[in-house]
Amino acid sequence: MRINEVYTMQEIMKQGLMEINVSTINAKVFSNEQMVFFFEPIDSHTFRLYSIIKKRSFPLLFI
């Protein structure tokens, strides 16, 4: 997956990513065993990947 590319929910799920519920930001957040992916909603069917961080850093964003 590449930053600034647009993906459908089906494409995101095919990558094996699991959604993480977050209420403090307007984004869809997904993770796998090592990384966390942040997607901006473009419309009801597509999302733009705008950031990828290591999973260990994710809790630090919400302290």
C-alpha positions in Angstrom: 0.0 0.0 0.0 1.2 3.5 -0.8 0.7 6.9 0.8 -1.8 9.1 -1.1 -3.3 6.2 -3.0 -7.0 5.6 -2.9 -8.4 2.2 -1.8 -11.9 0.7 -1.4 -12.8 -1.0 1.8 -12.6 -4.4 0.0 -9.0 -3.6 -1.0 -8.1 -2.6 2.5 -9.6 -5.8 4.0 -7.8 -8.0 1.4 -4.5 -6.7 2.9 -5.5 -8.4 6.1 -5.9 -5.2 8.0 -8.2 -5.1 11.1 -10.1 -1.8 11.8 -9.4 -0.1 15.1 -12.3 2.1 16.5 -11.1 5.6 17.3 -13.4 8.5 18.1 -10.8 11.3 18.4 -9.9 11.7 14.7 -11.9 11.7 11.5 -10.2 8.7 10.0 -10.5 5.0 9.4 -7.7 3.3 11.3 -6.5 -0.3 10.5 -3.7 -2.4 11.8 -1.8 -5.6 11.1 0.8 -7.2 13.4 3.4 -4.4 13.0 1.9 -1.3 11.5 -1.1 1.1 11.8 -2.6 2.6 8.7 -4.7 5.9 8.7 -7.2 6.4 5.9 -9.1 9.6 5.1 -12.7 9.1 3.8 -13.0 10.4 0.2 -16.6 9.2 -0.2 -18.7 6.4 1.1 -16.7 3.8 -0.9 -13.1 5.0 -1.1 -10.4 6.1 1.3 -7.0 7.8 0.9 -4.1 6.3 2.8 -2.3 9.3 4.5 -0.1 7.8 7.2 1.5 4.6 8.3 3.2 4.2 11.7 4.6 1.4 13.7 2.1 -0.2 16.0 4.2 0.5 19.1 3.8 4.3 18.4 0.0 4.2 18.1 -0.9 4.5 21.8 1.4 7.6 22.1 -0.9 9.5 19.7 -3.8 9.4 22.1 -2.2 10.2 25.5 
